[in-house]
């Protein structure tokens, strides 16, 4: 089940630009109040690109670019019906001029907001303006919304399918490690780019954009998930490392390293959005699908540190390493199509190693991101068996309080 509509900002007064909010609300919502200011509403705001969350008492967070006259904003939701083995998922999302912006954050601190509502399209403005509403009477700017099946697949099913696409599988089999490269996650519709990251595929440069807006890169391909048709008995885990080359200065400057699904908001650190988890440099916390709710994990890090991230598909376990030493499990029960991901605020540079070079974390040498095949004989396999039984490289037992991945918006 899906719902989607678009609003085109046709014209505004020449003297004063009104603040326009576009989003969703329950039928009982009082339109004497701004959208996003009270429960059961969510809205994308014109003047600054913030998202306003009614379930958080109107708190607003950086979400996307500002919009104005001539722009077309889309808002909708996608629901995947529950099955005997999978509960229902709901995603509320926004688009701008035919491009996906991001999902509305579902968890800010500790409690997820389910977004389970009988939603109604809603718009309000602080002053006079002309808006054109499209609820399907003409083709949408955002192409996937013109087909119900494609919209549902793009927003929900694509993220939880455990197998790569045929195209991805072909690339992996043909090129192996050479297939893996990092790609800037950029909103290309912006006339004045927000200084996106640049990369040669492995070295990522985040220029100082003079603000607290995050940018991120995701790998072109996901971790290779091998099901019964792809030799599931050959792999143990998938792994990559990130060498932090330089660190940024200034207020709120930090980097995030972890995994995410696609699509992912170009304006958020890894771990802030649904279906993502990351180890953050500023406080040493992991962020698991939570915009402002980090979990104490390890110590902060900066330039000269090598952070690794691994995924064990048999148990859905995600773990991190620091300078070759394994840290406690960060999540379990994660069965998603995961992409290595790095985000940063302000100027940082990192180098990503998918296995082209020797890993600092010794048990990962012989295990690549492309298929997890153990290539170095029994010694490495023994290391992996120890790892799966809960023993660090140092022999110290792993923490018992590993948290389950916060699958968003469950029934």
Beta strands, then each sheet from edge to edge (+ up, - down):
strand 1: 2-12
strand 2: 20-25
strand 3: 41-45
strand 4: 50-53
strand 5: 59-62
strand 6: 72-80
strand 7: 89-96
strand 8: 99-103
strand 9: 120-125
strand 10: 129-134
strand 11: 182-184
strand 12: 198-199
strand 13: 203-206
strand 14: 215-219
strand 15: 238-246
strand 16: 254-260
strand 17: 276-280
strand 18: 285-288
strand 19: 295-296
strand 20: 306-312
strand 21: 317-322
strand 22: 325-331
strand 23: 339-345
strand 24: 348-353
sheet 1: 8+ 7- 6+ 1- 10+
sheet 2: 5+ 4- 3+ 2- 9+
sheet 3: 11+ 14- 23+ 16- 17+ 18- 19+
sheet 4: 12+ 13- 24+ 15- 20+ 21- 22+
end
